[in-house]
Amino acid sequence: MRTTLIALSAIALLGLGACSEETEQNATETLDRAAADTVDNAEVVENAVREKTIEAADKISAELKQDEQTDPDQGDGKLDGTD
């Protein structure tokens, strides 16, 4: 994601060549802040996905443990499709 942001920033900066130095500086600062915000938001999303994945795995694990305790036919333990 950072590579994409850097590439887009570079393209935008090339287009600013005809602008004043102050305008170019302001645009650079804006792009830098936008990139930083995007990175921060990506980290928030990553953490939320990680937490939900852990919750789902815990739920599935608990259901499998319950199934092992209540299922009278546990099969022969072979992964051959006969259970």
N, C-alpha and C positions, 0 to 999 in steps of 0.2 A: 504494500500500500504506500509506503514512504517513497518508493521508487517512482510510482505513478505521480504522487504529489510533487516530487522534485522535478519530474519531466514537465508536468503541466505548469509549474512555476517558471521553469526556464523558458518555455514557449511564451508565456504571458510577458515575461521580462523582455524577451526579444521584440515583442510587439510594442513595447514602451520606448523603444529607441528614439522615436521622434518626439517624445514628451520631454518636459522640463526635468531637470535633475531632482527638484523637490517632489514632483509628481511621481517620478520613478522611485524615489526613496519611500514615499508613502505607500505606493503599490507593493513594493517589496516587503515592507513591514506588515501590510495587510495580508499578503500571501503567507508570510511566516506565521502570523497569528492563526490564520485559518488552518494551516498545516498542523500546528500544535493542538488546536481544538479538535481536529479530526483524529489525531493520535490519541488524545485523551478520551474521546468518545469511543474509539475502537477498544480501548482498554476496559471501559465500563461494560461494553457489550460482551467482550471476552469473559470478564468475570461473571456476568449474569449467565452466560451460556454454560460456563464451567459449573456454577452452583446448581443450575437446573439439571445438568447431566449427572452430577453426583446424587442429587435427590432421586432421579429416575433409577439410577443404578441401585441405590439403597432400597427403593421400593420393590424392584424386580428381585433383588436378593432375598428380601423378606418373604415375598410371595413364593419363591422357589423353596425356601426353608420350610414354609408352612405346607407346601405341596408334598415335600418329602415326608413330613410327619403324618399327613392325613391320607395319602394315596396308598391304598392297600396293595396295589400292583406296581412295584417299582421296576419291574422288568428284569432282564438278565444282565444289564449293564453294558451290553454290546451296542455299538452304534451301527447296527445293520438294518434298521428299519423294521424290525420285527416286534418292537415293544409297543 
